[in-house]
Amino acid sequence: MNHYECDLLVIGGGLAGFCAALSAAQAGLQVVVLEKTAQTGGSSAMSGGCLAFAGTDLQRSHGIEDSSQRLFDDLVDVGKGECDESLVKLYTDHQLETYQWLKDNGVVFADVIEAASGQSVPRVHNVDPADMVRQLQSAALATDKVEVWLHSRARRLLRNEGGRVTGASVERNGEQQHIMARSAVLLASGGFVQDRELIHRFVPQYDNAVFIGGEGNEGDGLRMAWALGADVRDLPYIKGTFGKHPMDEHNHHACLVVYKGAIAVNQDGRRFVDESQSYKLLGDAVMQQAFGVGYQILDQDIMDSGDNQVRILDFTRRLEEGLFIEAQTLEQLARLIEVPEDVLLAEVAAYNDAVRQGQPPEFGRQHLVHHHGQLRTLERPPFYAYPSTAAVFGTYCGVIVDSGLRVLDVFGEPIEGLLAAGEMIGGFHGAAYMTGSALGKAAVFGRLAGTRPGTASEG
C-alpha cells in the first residue's frame, strides 16, 4: 500500500475545503485536498452564490449601516436561540476580514442584494459560486503547496496509539492508499442530501421533498467522525428551503417572491404561514400542507420588483421559462391553479385590508422579510402564481466543534488531530437559517481551519 504525507489533509473539495487549503498554504503548509467525485465544487458550486457579511465597503456604497454585532443578533434571532453562540461569535468576529481575504484572492462580489431570509438589513454579497470555488482552487494551486486528488474517497480516519488522528485511508482510482497528515485532518465533505437512508432516519417528514446538492454529499465525513465518537447536534433542525418549483428539473434554485411581498397559499386557497420567516421555516410549513405544495401569489408590481442578478429573486427568467401561472383576474388565477375562487379572493382581500390599515395580517406578518421591508397589497393585474414546495439543499447539522474548530467527542473532549468546517459543522445555524450563512460559514470557518491545524493536537 502506498503512503503519502502532508501537513494538512482536507477531505472535500468545496468552498470550505479550498478556503482551508489556501490559507494553510499561505501559512507555509503542504496540503492535499481529497475530492471523491470527478470535479471539485460540490454543493458550494451549485448554491445561490450568497454570502452574509456585515460592515463591508459594498454595503457602505449603498448607505447600508451594518455591524458584526447586528449580524450576531440576527443569526441568534433566526436560529431561535438554538445555536452555539460561541460559534456565531467566531463567525461574526472573523467575517469582515474573511470578506477582504476573499477579495484579495480574486473572488469577485457582484453587489449587495436586498434583505433576504433572517436579515434585518441587506447583507447578502452575491457571487458566481462555481467561479468562486474555481478561483480559490486556482489560487491554492498557484502556491505550489497544494495538491488536489480527484476520484479519491476517504474511507476511514487513521489514529495512532495515543488516539490522535494522523491521516486517512483513501480509495483513489480503485486503489487503497494511506495519506498521513502531520498537523491535522480537516473534514469539509459537506452533508448528506444524497443519502436518503440518513434523511429518512432523521427527518422522515422530508422523504418526499426535492433533494439538491453535490453528488458526493452522502455523509462520508459524518460517518468517519461518528466512528471516532464524535458528537453531533441540530439533527432535528434539518429543513428544506421553500420556493422550489415542484416540476422544474432545470432550475435548482428557490424562487422567493414572498420576500418581495407575495403571499403563500395552500391547495385550499388559504394562507398558512407568516411569509417573512426564514425560508427554512417556510419549508417546514409547506411540507405540512396537502401534497407538500403551495403557491406564491403576486401581482404585477411585485413581479416588477424582482432582481435578475440574484437567482432567488430572478422572477423575469422564470416567467420567460413558463414557470409562473398568469391570469388577468384573481378569479381566473384561482381556476388555473384549481383552488376555490371565493376562498382565494377572500384571503387576498383580508390581507390587502390589513396592509392598508397598517395592521399585521393573519399569522402576524409585519415585514417583507425578517425585520425588513414594508408590506404591499396585491392589486395590479395581471396576477401570478408560482407553485412551490421545499427543496433540501443542505443538511445544516453535523459534528460539534469548539472555537478552535476541533471536533469534540460525546464527552465534550477534542478528538486530537481532527478539525471540521463548512456543512460538516452543527451548532451554527440552530433552528433556522439566514440567507448567505451557509456559504459564509464555509468561507469563514474554512479559512480559520487552515490557519489553525496545529491547535487540533492541543488537549
C-alpha positions as CSV (number, residue, x, y, z in Angstrom):
1,M,0.0,0.0,0.0
2,N,1.3,3.4,-0.9
3,H,1.8,6.0,1.8
4,Y,1.8,9.8,1.3
5,E,2.4,12.6,3.7
6,C,1.3,16.3,4.0
7,D,0.8,18.8,6.8
8,L,-2.9,19.3,6.4
9,L,-5.3,16.8,4.8
10,V,-8.5,18.3,3.6
11,I,-11.4,15.9,2.9
12,G,-13.8,17.7,0.5
13,G,-13.2,20.0,-2.5
14,G,-15.9,22.6,-1.9
15,L,-15.7,26.2,-0.6
16,A,-14.7,25.3,2.9
17,G,-12.0,22.9,1.7
18,F,-10.4,25.3,-0.7
19,C,-10.5,28.2,1.8
20,A,-8.7,26.0,4.3
21,A,-6.2,24.7,1.7
22,L,-5.4,28.3,0.5
23,S,-5.0,29.8,4.0
24,A,-2.9,26.8,5.1
25,A,-0.7,27.1,2.0
26,Q,-0.2,30.8,2.6
27,A,1.0,29.9,6.1
28,G,3.6,27.6,4.6
29,L,1.9,24.2,5.0
30,Q,1.8,21.4,2.5
31,V,-1.8,20.4,1.7
32,V,-3.7,17.6,0.0
33,V,-7.3,18.1,-0.9
34,L,-9.3,14.9,-1.5
35,E,-12.4,15.1,-3.7
36,K,-14.2,11.8,-4.3
37,T,-16.0,12.9,-7.5
38,A,-14.7,13.8,-10.9
39,Q,-14.7,17.6,-10.2
40,T,-14.4,20.0,-7.4
41,G,-17.1,22.4,-6.2
42,G,-19.6,20.2,-4.6
43,S,-22.8,21.8,-3.2
44,S,-21.0,25.1,-2.9
45,A,-20.8,25.5,-6.7
46,M,-24.5,24.6,-7.0
47,S,-25.7,27.2,-4.5
48,G,-27.3,30.6,-5.0
49,G,-24.0,32.4,-4.5
50,C,-25.0,34.3,-1.4
51,L,-22.6,35.1,1.5
52,A,-23.6,37.0,4.6
53,F,-21.1,39.7,5.6
54,A,-21.6,42.9,7.6
55,G,-19.9,46.3,7.5
56,T,-18.4,45.9,4.1
57,D,-17.4,48.5,1.5
58,L,-20.2,47.3,-0.8
59,Q,-22.8,48.0,2.0
60,R,-21.3,51.4,2.7
61,S,-21.5,52.3,-1.0
62,H,-25.3,51.8,-0.8
63,G,-25.6,53.6,2.5
64,I,-26.3,50.4,4.4
65,E,-25.4,50.6,8.1
66,D,-24.5,47.2,9.5
67,S,-22.1,45.7,12.0
68,S,-20.8,42.4,13.4
69,Q,-23.0,42.8,16.4
70,R,-26.1,43.3,14.3
71,L,-25.2,40.2,12.3
72,F,-24.7,38.3,15.5
73,D,-28.0,39.3,16.8
74,D,-29.8,38.3,13.6
75,L,-28.1,34.9,13.5
76,V,-29.1,34.2,17.1
77,D,-32.6,35.5,16.5
78,V,-33.3,33.5,13.3
79,G,-31.8,30.4,15.0
80,K,-34.4,30.7,17.7
81,G,-31.6,30.7,20.3
82,E,-30.8,27.1,19.5
83,C,-27.3,27.9,18.0
84,D,-24.0,27.7,19.8
85,E,-23.3,31.4,20.4
86,S,-19.6,30.9,20.7
87,L,-19.6,29.6,17.1
88,V,-21.8,32.5,16.0
89,K,-19.3,34.9,17.6
90,L,-16.4,33.2,15.9
91,Y,-18.1,33.8,12.6
92,T,-19.0,37.4,13.3
93,D,-15.6,38.2,14.7
94,H,-13.9,37.0,11.6
95,Q,-16.4,37.6,8.8
96,L,-15.2,41.0,7.7
97,E,-11.5,40.0,7.4
98,T,-12.6,36.9,5.5
99,Y,-14.6,39.0,3.1
100,Q,-11.5,41.1,2.4
101,W,-9.3,38.0,2.2
102,L,-11.6,36.5,-0.4
103,K,-11.4,39.7,-2.5
104,D,-7.6,39.8,-2.1
105,N,-7.5,36.3,-3.5
106,G,-9.6,37.1,-6.6
107,V,-13.2,36.4,-5.6
108,V,-15.5,38.9,-7.3
109,F,-18.6,40.1,-5.5
110,A,-21.3,41.5,-7.8
111,D,-23.2,43.6,-5.3
112,V,-25.3,43.5,-2.2
113,I,-28.8,42.3,-2.7
114,E,-31.9,43.4,-0.7
115,A,-32.5,41.8,2.7
116,A,-33.3,38.1,2.5
117,S,-34.1,35.4,4.9
118,G,-33.3,36.2,8.5
119,Q,-31.7,39.6,7.8
120,S,-32.7,43.0,9.3
121,V,-30.6,44.9,6.7
122,P,-29.4,43.9,3.2
123,R,-26.1,42.0,3.7
124,V,-26.1,39.2,1.0
125,H,-22.9,39.6,-1.0
126,N,-23.5,37.9,-4.3
127,V,-21.0,35.8,-6.3
128,D,-21.0,33.3,-9.1
129,P,-20.5,30.3,-6.7
130,A,-18.8,28.0,-9.2
131,D,-16.4,30.7,-10.2
132,M,-15.6,31.5,-6.6
133,V,-14.6,27.9,-5.9
134,R,-12.6,27.7,-9.1
135,Q,-10.8,30.9,-8.2
136,L,-9.8,29.8,-4.8
137,Q,-8.7,26.4,-6.2
138,S,-6.5,28.2,-8.7
139,A,-5.1,30.5,-6.0
140,A,-4.3,27.4,-3.9
141,L,-2.6,25.5,-6.7
142,A,-0.6,28.6,-7.6
143,T,1.1,28.4,-4.2
144,D,2.7,25.1,-5.3
145,K,1.9,23.8,-1.8
146,V,-1.5,22.3,-2.6
147,E,-2.3,19.0,-4.4
148,V,-5.9,18.1,-5.5
149,W,-6.7,14.5,-5.8
150,L,-9.9,13.7,-7.7
151,H,-11.7,10.4,-7.7
152,S,-10.3,10.0,-4.2
153,R,-12.7,8.9,-1.4
154,A,-11.7,8.9,2.2
155,R,-13.0,5.7,3.8
156,R,-11.6,5.7,7.3
157,L,-9.7,8.1,9.6
158,L,-6.4,6.7,10.9
159,R,-5.3,7.2,14.5
160,N,-2.0,6.5,16.4
161,E,-1.8,4.5,19.6
162,G,-2.5,7.7,21.6
163,G,-5.8,8.2,19.8
164,R,-4.7,11.2,17.7
165,V,-6.0,11.4,14.1
166,T,-3.0,11.0,11.8
167,G,-4.5,10.6,8.4
168,A,-7.0,8.7,6.3
169,S,-7.4,5.5,4.3
170,V,-8.2,6.6,0.8
171,E,-9.7,4.8,-2.2
172,R,-8.0,6.5,-5.2
173,N,-8.8,5.4,-8.7
174,G,-9.8,1.9,-7.3
175,E,-6.6,1.5,-5.2
176,Q,-6.3,1.8,-1.4
177,Q,-3.8,4.3,-0.1
178,H,-2.9,5.9,3.2
179,I,-2.2,9.6,3.4
180,M,-0.7,10.9,6.6
181,A,-1.2,14.4,8.0
182,R,1.5,15.8,10.2
183,S,-0.7,18.7,11.6
184,A,-4.4,17.8,11.2
185,V,-7.2,16.3,9.1
186,L,-10.0,18.6,8.2
187,L,-13.4,17.3,7.4
188,A,-15.0,19.5,4.8
189,S,-17.0,16.9,3.0
190,G,-20.5,18.5,3.3
191,G,-23.7,17.0,4.4
192,F,-25.9,14.0,3.3
193,V,-28.6,15.3,1.0
194,Q,-27.7,12.4,-1.4
195,D,-28.3,9.7,1.3
196,R,-32.0,9.0,1.5
197,E,-31.5,6.5,4.3
198,L,-29.9,9.1,6.6
199,I,-32.6,11.6,5.6
200,H,-35.3,9.1,6.5
201,R,-33.6,8.3,9.8
202,F,-33.5,11.9,11.0
203,V,-36.3,13.7,9.1
204,P,-38.8,11.3,7.6
205,Q,-41.2,14.2,7.1
206,Y,-39.0,15.2,4.2
207,D,-39.0,11.9,2.5
208,N,-41.0,13.4,-0.4
209,A,-39.1,16.7,-0.7
210,V,-36.8,17.6,-3.5
211,F,-33.1,17.0,-2.8
212,I,-30.4,19.1,-4.5
213,G,-26.7,19.0,-3.7
214,G,-23.3,17.8,-4.6
215,E,-23.3,14.2,-5.8
216,G,-20.7,13.3,-3.2
217,N,-22.8,14.6,-0.3
218,E,-23.5,11.2,1.2
219,G,-22.5,11.7,4.8
220,D,-19.0,10.2,4.5
221,G,-17.4,12.7,6.8
222,L,-20.1,12.4,9.4
223,R,-19.8,8.6,9.5
224,M,-16.0,8.8,9.8
225,A,-16.3,11.2,12.7
226,W,-19.0,9.0,14.3
227,A,-16.7,6.1,14.2
228,L,-14.3,8.0,16.5
229,G,-17.0,9.0,18.9
230,A,-17.8,12.5,17.6
231,D,-20.9,14.2,19.0
232,V,-23.5,15.8,16.7
233,R,-26.2,18.5,17.0
234,D,-29.0,20.2,15.1
235,L,-30.3,16.9,13.6
236,P,-33.9,17.9,14.4
237,Y,-33.5,21.1,12.5
238,I,-32.8,19.7,9.1
239,K,-35.1,21.6,6.8
240,G,-36.0,22.2,3.2
241,T,-36.0,25.6,1.6
242,F,-39.3,26.9,0.4
243,G,-39.8,28.2,-3.1
244,K,-38.6,25.3,-5.3
245,H,-40.9,24.7,-8.3
246,P,-42.0,21.1,-8.0
247,M,-42.0,20.4,-11.7
248,D,-38.9,22.3,-12.8
249,E,-35.9,19.9,-13.2
250,H,-33.6,22.5,-14.7
251,N,-33.5,25.4,-12.3
252,H,-32.4,24.1,-8.9
253,H,-32.8,27.4,-7.1
254,A,-35.6,28.5,-4.9
255,C,-37.7,31.5,-6.1
256,L,-38.6,33.7,-3.1
257,V,-41.4,36.0,-4.4
258,V,-42.7,36.1,-0.8
259,Y,-39.7,38.2,0.2
260,K,-40.9,40.9,-2.3
261,G,-44.4,40.9,-0.9
262,A,-46.2,37.8,-2.3
263,I,-48.4,35.6,-0.1
264,A,-48.3,31.9,0.2
265,V,-51.5,29.8,-0.1
266,N,-52.2,26.1,0.0
267,Q,-54.4,24.0,-2.2
268,D,-57.4,25.2,-0.3
269,G,-56.6,28.8,-1.3
270,R,-55.7,29.8,2.2
271,R,-52.6,31.5,3.7
272,F,-50.8,29.2,6.1
273,V,-47.8,31.0,7.4
274,D,-46.0,34.3,8.2
275,E,-44.2,34.6,4.8
276,S,-41.4,36.8,6.3
277,Q,-39.9,34.0,8.2
278,S,-36.7,32.1,7.3
279,Y,-37.4,30.1,4.2
280,K,-36.4,27.0,6.2
281,L,-39.4,27.6,8.5
282,L,-41.5,28.2,5.4
283,G,-40.2,24.9,4.1
284,D,-41.4,23.1,7.2
285,A,-44.8,24.9,6.8
286,V,-45.4,23.9,3.2
287,M,-44.5,20.3,3.8
288,Q,-47.4,20.2,6.3
289,Q,-49.8,21.2,3.5
290,A,-51.7,18.9,1.2
291,F,-49.2,17.2,-1.2
292,G,-46.4,19.3,0.3
293,V,-47.1,22.1,-2.2
294,G,-48.3,25.7,-2.0
295,Y,-48.5,28.7,-4.3
296,Q,-46.8,32.1,-4.1
297,I,-49.4,34.7,-5.2
298,L,-48.4,38.1,-6.5
299,D,-49.4,41.0,-8.7
300,Q,-47.6,42.9,-11.5
301,D,-46.0,45.4,-9.1
302,I,-44.4,42.5,-7.1
303,M,-43.3,40.8,-10.4
304,D,-41.6,44.1,-11.4
305,S,-39.7,44.3,-8.2
306,G,-37.5,41.2,-8.9
307,D,-33.7,41.3,-9.4
308,N,-32.4,39.3,-12.3
309,Q,-28.9,39.4,-10.9
310,V,-29.9,37.3,-7.9
311,R,-31.1,33.7,-8.5
312,I,-33.6,33.6,-5.8
313,L,-35.2,36.9,-7.0
314,D,-34.9,36.4,-10.7
315,F,-38.6,36.4,-11.5
316,T,-38.3,37.5,-15.1
317,R,-36.3,34.4,-16.1
318,R,-38.8,32.1,-14.5
319,L,-41.7,34.0,-16.2
320,E,-40.0,33.6,-19.6
321,E,-39.5,29.9,-18.9
322,G,-43.2,29.5,-18.3
323,L,-42.9,28.6,-14.6
324,F,-45.3,31.3,-13.4
325,I,-49.1,30.9,-14.0
326,E,-50.5,34.2,-15.2
327,A,-54.1,35.5,-15.2
328,Q,-55.8,38.8,-15.7
329,T,-58.0,38.3,-12.6
330,L,-57.7,36.5,-9.3
331,E,-60.8,34.5,-10.2
332,Q,-59.1,33.2,-13.3
333,L,-55.9,32.5,-11.4
334,A,-57.8,30.5,-8.9
335,R,-59.3,28.4,-11.6
336,L,-56.0,27.8,-13.3
337,I,-54.3,26.6,-10.0
338,E,-57.5,24.8,-9.0
339,V,-58.2,26.4,-5.7
340,P,-61.6,27.7,-4.6
341,E,-62.2,31.1,-6.1
342,D,-64.2,32.5,-3.2
343,V,-61.5,31.4,-0.7
344,L,-58.6,32.9,-2.6
345,L,-60.4,36.2,-3.2
346,A,-61.3,36.4,0.5
347,E,-57.8,35.7,1.6
348,V,-56.3,38.4,-0.7
349,A,-59.0,40.9,0.3
350,A,-58.3,40.3,4.0
351,Y,-54.6,40.6,3.5
352,N,-54.9,43.8,1.5
353,D,-57.2,45.3,4.1
354,A,-54.8,44.6,6.9
355,V,-51.9,46.1,5.0
356,R,-53.9,49.3,4.1
357,Q,-54.8,49.7,7.8
358,G,-51.3,49.1,8.9
359,Q,-52.2,46.1,10.9
360,P,-50.4,42.7,10.8
361,P,-52.4,40.2,8.6
362,E,-53.2,36.8,9.9
363,F,-50.2,34.8,11.2
364,G,-48.6,38.1,12.4
365,R,-46.6,39.1,9.3
366,Q,-45.1,42.6,9.8
367,H,-42.4,42.9,7.1
368,L,-41.4,41.6,3.7
369,V,-38.6,39.5,5.2
370,H,-37.4,39.2,8.8
371,H,-37.5,42.8,10.2
372,H,-37.0,44.5,6.9
373,G,-39.4,45.9,4.3
374,Q,-42.9,47.4,4.1
375,L,-45.8,45.1,3.3
376,R,-47.6,45.7,0.0
377,T,-51.0,45.0,-1.3
378,L,-51.8,42.6,-4.3
379,E,-53.9,44.7,-6.6
380,R,-52.5,45.4,-10.1
381,P,-53.2,42.8,-12.8
382,P,-52.0,40.6,-14.2
383,F,-51.8,38.2,-11.2
384,Y,-49.4,35.3,-11.0
385,A,-48.9,32.1,-9.0
386,Y,-45.7,30.2,-8.5
387,P,-46.1,26.6,-7.5
388,S,-43.7,25.9,-4.6
389,T,-42.5,23.1,-2.5
390,A,-39.5,22.6,-0.2
391,A,-36.1,21.5,-1.5
392,V,-33.4,20.2,0.8
393,F,-30.2,21.9,-0.4
394,G,-28.2,21.1,2.7
395,T,-28.5,19.3,6.0
396,Y,-27.0,22.1,8.1
397,C,-26.3,19.8,11.0
398,G,-23.2,17.9,12.0
399,V,-20.4,17.4,14.3
400,I,-19.8,19.6,17.4
401,V,-16.7,21.7,17.3
402,D,-15.1,24.1,19.7
403,S,-13.9,27.6,18.9
404,G,-10.7,26.1,17.5
405,L,-12.9,24.1,15.1
406,R,-11.7,20.9,16.8
407,V,-14.2,18.1,16.6
408,L,-15.5,17.1,20.0
409,D,-16.4,13.6,21.2
410,V,-19.6,12.7,23.1
411,F,-17.9,13.6,26.4
412,G,-17.0,17.1,25.1
413,E,-13.3,16.3,24.7
414,P,-11.4,17.2,21.5
415,I,-10.6,14.4,19.1
416,E,-6.9,15.2,18.7
417,G,-5.8,15.9,15.1
418,L,-9.4,16.3,13.7
419,L,-11.0,19.6,12.5
420,A,-14.2,20.3,10.7
421,A,-15.6,23.2,8.6
422,G,-18.5,24.0,6.3
423,E,-21.7,22.0,6.2
424,M,-20.0,19.3,8.4
425,I,-20.5,21.5,11.5
426,G,-23.5,21.5,13.7
427,G,-24.5,24.2,16.1
428,F,-24.0,27.3,14.0
429,H,-27.5,27.7,12.4
430,G,-29.7,26.4,15.2
431,A,-33.4,26.1,14.4
432,A,-33.4,28.0,11.2
433,Y,-31.2,29.7,8.7
434,M,-30.1,33.1,7.4
435,T,-29.5,33.6,3.7
436,G,-25.8,33.6,3.0
437,S,-24.8,32.0,6.3
438,A,-24.0,28.5,4.7
439,L,-21.5,29.8,2.2
440,G,-20.4,32.4,4.7
441,K,-19.8,29.7,7.3
442,A,-17.9,27.6,4.7
443,A,-15.6,30.6,3.9
444,V,-15.0,31.9,7.4
445,F,-14.6,28.5,9.1
446,G,-12.7,27.0,6.2
447,R,-10.2,29.9,6.2
448,L,-9.8,29.7,10.0
449,A,-9.3,25.9,10.0
450,G,-6.5,26.4,7.5
451,T,-4.7,28.7,9.9
452,R,-5.3,26.5,13.0
453,P,-4.2,22.9,12.2
454,G,-1.7,23.0,15.0
455,T,-4.5,23.5,17.5
456,A,-6.0,20.2,16.6
457,S,-3.5,18.3,18.7
458,E,-3.9,20.5,21.8
459,G,-5.7,18.7,24.5
